[in-house]
Amino acid sequence: MSFVAKTKSPVEWKLISEVSSAIVEEPSFEANAEGIQFRGMDPSHVAMIDLNWPNASFEKYECDKEYKFTVRGDELSKLMKRTNQSDSMSISIEDEDYMIVRLEDEAKVKGGRKRKFEIRLIESSQSTQQVPKLSLDSKIVINKKLFEETLKDIGAVSDHVIFETNQIDEIDSDKTRSYEINVIGKADSGKAEVVLNKSNEGVMEISAKSSNPIESTEHYINEVKEHKVHEEKKVEELLCSKCGMAEVYLQITDTGIGDGPYEPDKNMIQVKEIRSYRCGKSECKHEWKEYVSQLSKATYSLSYLVQILKAVGTSRAVFVSSENITMEYSWKMPFKIEFKLGDAGGKFNFYLAPRIDDR
């Protein structure tokens, strides 16, 4: 009975060591025929990492049963500092007491050395964590460096960050709605705000789930005093949803809910604007409405986001084909960041709980 996982270089293990150490002191790994998994939550239960490293990612992978092995994070980190880029790295479990690490300079950059290390396994002090099943409203695919710079701007004035998705008037080339994300930091000393949209270099995608009219929304709208109506204007890029002709007029009504969260009932949504459309064609005159929600607004601790991005660094293990990361969030829901691990389907997700005092 044995478990062996060999990679062409130690890059992936270096990354995993850094990321896991940012959350837990004693990472526990699970291995089976499908691959290696790691799931850990920080002591305050604010941040969580979920790693999925499939067997196809390895140069050699053998696992004849399910294994669970726990190591001290500082010991794994020390060992990773002794690796070289030219080393192949093999992890194996041959008994219940030690994890065996073999390093071989196959390219003979460092003289062709072969090295072997043993790390004592320990009993896990963490219970098994469940991955949250989330359906998040807003999504952005962004260059990691741009996101880091955005957080630095926010960190100049605040220790927390607010993400807010808003629908804008522009229509994308595929006739879908356009969105922008306001990244905001507030403190007694001042305020910082960065607006991200698809016109920015480094922003590949911004999307949000449509808040189509539903019974609870209609009920909520009837209770709200519509207090501000903008002028009706023609929308050149939009086609009528009934006749398909380009003769659509738009009127935006502000519901006056303000910036604060509104949750009168769990089945109701927070509506920011009512967008009324009217087809100008005399033979059609079709009318319809769209309700723009502001559910995708939430506040998170800045330090956790900075910490995980620092742990990831600029490793090739994550950014094989690009340096882009995918992020998702919703009102009063966790913030999720997905990082790629190699080019064979490996990835790890970082989850961050929202601040309770959502400002």
C-alpha positions as CSV (number, residue, x, y, z in Angstrom):
1,M,0.0,0.0,0.0
2,S,1.4,3.4,-1.0
3,F,0.8,6.9,-2.1
4,V,3.2,8.7,-4.5
5,A,2.8,12.1,-6.2
6,K,5.6,13.4,-8.4
7,T,5.8,16.8,-10.0
8,K,8.3,18.2,-12.5
9,S,9.2,21.0,-10.2
10,P,8.5,22.1,-6.5
11,V,6.7,25.2,-7.7
12,E,3.2,23.9,-6.9
13,W,4.1,22.6,-3.5
14,K,5.8,25.9,-2.7
15,L,2.6,27.8,-3.5
16,I,0.5,25.4,-1.5
17,S,2.8,25.7,1.4
18,E,2.6,29.5,1.3
19,V,-1.2,29.6,0.9
20,S,-2.0,27.0,3.5
21,S,0.3,28.7,6.0
22,A,-1.6,31.9,5.6
23,I,-4.7,30.2,6.9
24,V,-3.8,27.3,9.2
25,E,-0.7,26.2,11.2
26,E,-1.2,22.5,10.6
27,P,-2.5,21.8,7.0
28,S,-4.3,18.4,6.5
29,F,-4.2,16.9,3.0
30,E,-6.5,14.2,1.7
31,A,-5.4,12.0,-1.2
32,N,-7.4,9.4,-3.2
33,A,-7.4,8.0,-6.7
34,E,-8.8,11.3,-8.1
35,G,-6.0,13.5,-6.7
36,I,-5.1,15.6,-3.7
37,Q,-7.4,17.9,-1.7
38,F,-6.8,20.4,1.0
39,R,-9.5,22.3,2.9
40,G,-8.7,24.7,5.8
41,M,-10.3,27.5,7.7
42,D,-8.6,30.1,9.9
43,P,-9.1,30.0,13.7
44,S,-11.6,32.9,13.5
45,H,-13.7,31.2,10.9
46,V,-13.4,34.2,8.6
47,A,-11.3,32.8,5.7
48,M,-11.2,29.4,4.0
49,I,-9.2,27.7,1.3
50,D,-10.4,24.8,-0.8
51,L,-7.7,23.1,-3.0
52,N,-8.4,20.5,-5.7
53,W,-5.3,19.1,-7.4
54,P,-6.3,16.4,-9.9
55,N,-4.1,13.4,-10.7
56,A,-3.6,14.6,-14.3
57,S,-1.5,17.4,-12.9
58,F,1.3,15.1,-11.8
59,E,4.1,13.5,-13.7
60,K,3.5,10.3,-11.7
61,Y,0.5,9.6,-9.4
62,E,-0.3,6.4,-7.5
63,C,-2.8,6.1,-4.7
64,D,-4.3,2.7,-3.8
65,K,-6.5,3.9,-1.0
66,E,-7.6,7.1,0.7
67,Y,-4.9,8.9,2.7
68,K,-5.1,11.8,5.1
69,F,-1.9,13.3,6.3
70,T,-1.2,16.4,8.5
71,V,2.0,18.3,8.8
72,R,3.2,21.3,10.7
73,G,3.1,24.3,8.3
74,D,6.4,25.8,9.5
75,E,8.2,22.5,8.9
76,L,6.9,22.2,5.4
77,S,7.8,25.8,4.7
78,K,11.4,25.3,5.8
79,L,11.7,22.2,3.6
80,M,10.3,24.1,0.6
81,K,13.1,26.7,1.0
82,R,15.7,24.0,0.3
83,T,14.2,23.2,-3.1
84,N,15.5,24.4,-6.4
85,Q,13.6,25.2,-9.6
86,S,15.4,22.4,-11.4
87,D,14.4,19.7,-8.9
88,S,11.6,17.2,-9.5
89,M,9.7,16.6,-6.3
90,S,8.1,13.4,-5.1
91,I,5.8,13.1,-2.1
92,S,5.1,9.7,-0.7
93,I,3.5,8.1,2.4
94,E,5.1,4.7,3.2
95,D,4.1,4.4,6.8
96,E,1.9,6.1,9.3
97,D,4.6,8.3,10.9
98,Y,6.4,10.1,8.1
99,M,5.8,11.9,4.8
100,I,8.8,11.3,2.5
101,V,10.0,14.1,0.2
102,R,12.4,13.2,-2.6
103,L,14.2,15.9,-4.6
104,E,16.2,15.1,-7.7
105,D,18.1,17.5,-9.9
106,E,17.2,15.7,-13.1
107,A,18.4,18.6,-15.3
108,K,21.8,18.4,-13.5
109,V,21.7,22.2,-13.0
110,K,23.0,21.6,-9.4
111,G,25.2,18.6,-10.1
112,G,22.4,16.1,-10.4
113,R,21.9,15.6,-6.7
114,K,19.3,13.4,-5.1
115,R,18.0,14.3,-1.7
116,K,15.5,12.8,0.7
117,F,13.6,14.3,3.6
118,E,11.3,12.9,6.1
119,I,8.6,15.0,7.8
120,R,6.8,13.6,10.9
121,L,3.1,13.4,10.5
122,I,0.9,14.7,13.3
123,E,-2.7,14.2,14.4
124,S,-5.1,16.8,12.9
125,S,-6.6,19.3,15.3
126,Q,-9.1,20.5,12.8
127,S,-12.5,19.1,12.1
128,T,-13.5,18.4,8.5
129,Q,-14.7,21.6,6.8
130,Q,-17.6,21.8,4.4
131,V,-17.3,23.9,1.2
132,P,-20.1,26.5,1.1
133,K,-22.6,26.0,-1.7
134,L,-22.9,29.5,-3.1
135,S,-24.8,31.2,-5.9
136,L,-23.2,34.6,-6.2
137,D,-24.6,37.5,-8.1
138,S,-21.5,39.4,-9.3
139,K,-18.5,38.2,-11.1
140,I,-15.3,39.9,-12.3
141,V,-12.3,38.4,-14.2
142,I,-9.3,40.7,-13.5
143,N,-5.6,40.9,-13.8
144,K,-4.1,40.1,-10.4
145,K,-1.7,43.0,-10.5
146,L,-4.6,45.4,-11.2
147,F,-6.5,44.0,-8.3
148,E,-3.5,44.3,-6.0
149,E,-3.1,48.0,-7.0
150,T,-6.8,48.6,-6.4
151,L,-6.6,47.2,-2.8
152,K,-3.5,49.3,-2.1
153,D,-5.5,52.4,-3.1
154,I,-8.3,51.3,-0.7
155,G,-5.7,50.5,2.0
156,A,-4.5,54.1,2.0
157,V,-7.6,55.2,3.9
158,S,-9.4,52.1,5.2
159,D,-9.0,48.6,6.7
160,H,-12.1,47.2,5.0
161,V,-13.2,47.2,1.4
162,I,-16.7,47.6,-0.1
163,F,-17.6,46.0,-3.5
164,E,-20.6,47.4,-5.2
165,T,-21.9,46.3,-8.6
166,N,-23.9,48.8,-10.7
167,Q,-25.6,48.5,-14.0
168,I,-24.6,51.2,-16.5
169,D,-26.4,52.5,-19.6
170,E,-23.9,51.1,-22.2
171,I,-24.9,48.0,-24.2
172,D,-22.2,45.4,-25.0
173,S,-21.5,44.2,-28.5
174,D,-23.5,41.0,-27.7
175,K,-26.6,43.1,-26.8
176,T,-26.2,42.3,-23.1
177,R,-26.1,44.8,-20.2
178,S,-22.9,46.4,-19.0
179,Y,-21.9,46.7,-15.4
180,E,-19.2,48.4,-13.4
181,I,-17.8,47.6,-10.0
182,N,-17.1,50.4,-7.4
183,V,-14.4,49.4,-5.0
184,I,-14.7,51.7,-1.9
185,G,-12.8,52.3,1.3
186,K,-14.3,54.5,4.0
187,A,-12.9,55.7,7.3
188,D,-13.1,58.7,9.6
189,S,-10.1,60.1,7.9
190,G,-11.5,59.9,4.4
191,K,-12.7,57.8,1.5
192,A,-11.1,56.1,-1.5
193,E,-13.1,54.8,-4.6
194,V,-11.9,52.9,-7.6
195,V,-14.3,52.2,-10.5
196,L,-13.6,49.1,-12.6
197,N,-15.3,48.4,-15.9
198,K,-14.5,46.6,-19.1
199,S,-12.9,49.6,-20.7
200,N,-10.0,49.2,-18.2
201,E,-7.0,47.4,-19.3
202,G,-6.8,44.3,-17.2
203,V,-10.5,43.8,-16.7
204,M,-11.7,40.9,-18.9
205,E,-15.2,40.4,-17.7
206,I,-17.8,41.9,-15.4
207,S,-21.2,40.2,-15.2
208,A,-24.2,40.2,-12.9
209,K,-27.3,38.1,-12.6
210,S,-30.4,39.8,-13.9
211,S,-33.0,40.8,-11.4
212,N,-36.1,40.0,-13.6
213,P,-39.5,41.0,-12.3
214,I,-41.0,38.6,-9.8
215,E,-44.0,38.7,-7.6
216,S,-42.1,39.8,-4.5
217,T,-40.4,42.5,-6.4
218,E,-43.7,43.9,-7.7
219,H,-45.0,43.9,-4.2
220,Y,-41.9,45.8,-3.0
221,I,-42.1,48.3,-5.8
222,N,-45.7,49.1,-4.9
223,E,-44.6,50.0,-1.4
224,V,-41.8,52.4,-2.5
225,K,-42.4,56.0,-3.4
226,E,-40.8,56.6,-6.8
227,H,-39.4,60.0,-6.3
228,K,-37.0,60.7,-9.2
229,V,-37.6,60.2,-12.9
230,H,-34.9,61.0,-15.4
231,E,-35.7,62.2,-18.9
232,E,-36.8,59.6,-21.4
233,K,-34.1,58.9,-24.0
234,K,-33.7,56.8,-27.1
235,V,-31.4,53.8,-26.7
236,E,-29.8,53.3,-30.1
237,E,-28.1,50.0,-29.3
238,L,-31.1,48.2,-27.9
239,L,-33.7,46.3,-29.9
240,C,-37.4,45.9,-28.9
241,S,-37.9,42.6,-27.1
242,K,-41.1,42.0,-29.1
243,C,-40.7,43.2,-32.6
244,G,-36.9,43.3,-32.7
245,M,-36.7,46.8,-34.2
246,A,-34.2,49.5,-33.0
247,E,-36.7,52.1,-31.8
248,V,-36.5,51.7,-28.0
249,Y,-36.9,54.5,-25.5
250,L,-35.7,54.3,-21.8
251,Q,-37.0,56.0,-18.7
252,I,-35.1,55.4,-15.4
253,T,-36.9,55.8,-12.1
254,D,-34.9,56.0,-8.8
255,T,-36.7,54.1,-6.0
256,G,-35.1,56.2,-3.3
257,I,-33.9,53.4,-1.2
258,G,-30.5,55.1,-0.5
259,D,-27.3,53.2,0.1
260,G,-28.3,51.2,3.1
261,P,-29.3,47.6,3.0
262,Y,-33.0,46.9,2.7
263,E,-34.3,43.4,3.6
264,P,-38.0,43.5,4.6
265,D,-38.5,39.9,3.8
266,K,-36.1,37.1,2.8
267,N,-38.0,36.7,-0.5
268,M,-37.8,40.3,-1.5
269,I,-34.9,42.0,-3.3
270,Q,-33.4,45.4,-2.9
271,V,-34.3,47.4,-6.0
272,K,-32.2,50.4,-6.9
273,E,-33.9,51.5,-10.1
274,I,-36.8,50.7,-12.3
275,R,-36.0,50.9,-16.0
276,S,-39.1,51.3,-18.2
277,Y,-38.7,50.6,-21.9
278,R,-41.1,51.6,-24.7
279,C,-41.0,50.7,-28.4
280,G,-41.5,53.7,-30.5
281,K,-42.8,51.9,-33.6
282,S,-46.5,52.7,-34.1
283,E,-47.3,49.2,-35.1
284,C,-45.7,47.8,-31.9
285,K,-45.7,50.2,-28.9
286,H,-44.5,47.3,-26.7
287,E,-43.6,48.2,-23.1
288,W,-41.6,46.3,-20.5
289,K,-39.7,46.9,-17.3
290,E,-36.5,45.9,-15.8
291,Y,-35.6,46.0,-12.1
292,V,-32.0,46.8,-11.2
293,S,-31.0,45.4,-7.8
294,Q,-28.2,46.4,-5.6
295,L,-27.8,43.1,-3.9
296,S,-24.2,42.8,-5.0
297,K,-22.8,45.2,-2.4
298,A,-20.8,43.8,0.5
299,T,-18.0,44.7,2.9
300,Y,-14.9,42.6,3.6
301,S,-11.7,42.7,5.7
302,L,-8.9,44.2,3.6
303,S,-6.1,42.4,5.4
304,Y,-7.3,38.9,4.5
305,L,-7.4,39.7,0.8
306,V,-4.0,41.3,0.9
307,Q,-2.6,38.3,2.8
308,I,-3.8,35.7,0.3
309,L,-2.6,37.7,-2.7
310,K,0.8,38.0,-1.1
311,A,0.9,34.3,-0.4
312,V,0.1,33.5,-4.0
313,G,2.7,35.9,-5.3
314,T,3.6,35.6,-9.0
315,S,4.1,31.8,-9.1
316,R,4.0,30.0,-12.4
317,A,2.0,27.3,-10.7
318,V,-1.0,29.6,-10.6
319,F,-0.5,31.6,-13.8
320,V,0.5,29.1,-16.5
321,S,-1.5,30.7,-19.3
322,S,-2.5,34.1,-17.8
323,E,-2.3,36.3,-14.7
324,N,-6.0,36.6,-14.3
325,I,-8.1,35.7,-11.3
326,T,-11.9,35.2,-11.1
327,M,-13.8,36.8,-8.2
328,E,-17.5,36.6,-7.2
329,Y,-19.6,38.1,-4.4
330,S,-23.1,39.0,-3.4
331,W,-24.8,41.2,-0.7
332,K,-24.0,39.7,2.7
333,M,-22.4,36.7,1.2
334,P,-18.8,35.4,1.1
335,F,-16.3,36.8,-1.3
336,K,-14.8,34.1,-3.6
337,I,-11.5,34.1,-5.5
338,E,-10.6,31.3,-7.8
339,F,-6.9,30.7,-8.7
340,K,-5.6,28.3,-11.3
341,L,-3.1,25.7,-10.2
342,G,-1.2,24.5,-13.3
343,D,-2.7,23.8,-16.7
344,A,-4.3,20.4,-16.0
345,G,-7.5,21.6,-14.2
346,G,-6.0,22.2,-10.7
347,K,-7.4,25.1,-8.8
348,F,-7.9,26.5,-5.3
349,N,-10.7,28.7,-4.1
350,F,-10.4,31.3,-1.4
351,Y,-13.5,32.3,0.6
352,L,-13.8,35.3,2.8
353,A,-16.8,36.0,5.1
354,P,-18.5,39.5,4.9
355,R,-18.2,41.9,7.7
356,I,-21.2,42.0,9.9
357,D,-21.2,45.7,10.2
358,D,-21.8,46.2,6.4
359,R,-21.3,49.9,5.8
